[in-house]
Amino acid sequence: MISRQATKKLLQLASQFKAVAVIGPRQSGKTTLVKSLFQVEIKSGKTVHQQFFKNLLYWLRLSGNESGVILYGGEQRQERSNGITLESWRQLAEEGFLE
């Protein structure tokens, strides 16, 4: 992966604020940058499917990390025994994390 100047700044901002927006032109690597730094998977479905976990579990095995987060369209927060927390993006919006 290409080393990006934004990496250090993004990590610094993420340690200072509850939420950080990464914006830029289409196809400029925003998602790739964020996924390379944080163990987060974003799913639009309201119902949890086993397929939701596939990519995040793969990343956790590669990185050696023990926990990650899936943001999904459902209503409930769930903590799974595999170290993954499911967070409702709707709940985060209500709590002001996405403002």
Secondary structure, 3 states (H helix, E strand, C coil): CCCCCHHHHHHHHHHHCCCCCCCCCCCCCHHHHHHHHCCEEECCCCCCCCHHHHHHHHHHHHHCCCCEEEEECCCCCEECCCCEEEEEHHHHHHCCCCC
